[in-house]
Amino acid sequence: MNLKLDLPAELFDDQYAEADFAARIRELAILELVRARRLHEHEAKEMLGIERWELVMKMKAAGIAPTEDVFAGIQSELKQAIASKRERPAKKGD
């Protein structure tokens, strides 16, 4: 897909290049597709041509929880539920 933005040329100069802006917009679009679950993280990493740790940093900066953080949260909740279950007195039928 190619998108075209109609922006005034005077917005860009040597300190803020149009190519840099376009690259940033592309990066944000790819991250948004990850957020919307239209792209997998490994696909985004490949499209952006970056290492996994760089993708994780970009995702966190954009407010997107990387898979390992989501799994860590689920694991923590599961451990808490198991601990809570063990602390409760046993009921008949348990």
PyMOL commands that set and color helices and strands:
alter all, ss='L'
color gray80, all
select helices_A, chain A and resi 9-11+18-35+41-48+52-61+67-87
alter helices_A, ss='H'
color red, helices_A
deselect
rebuild
show_as cartoon
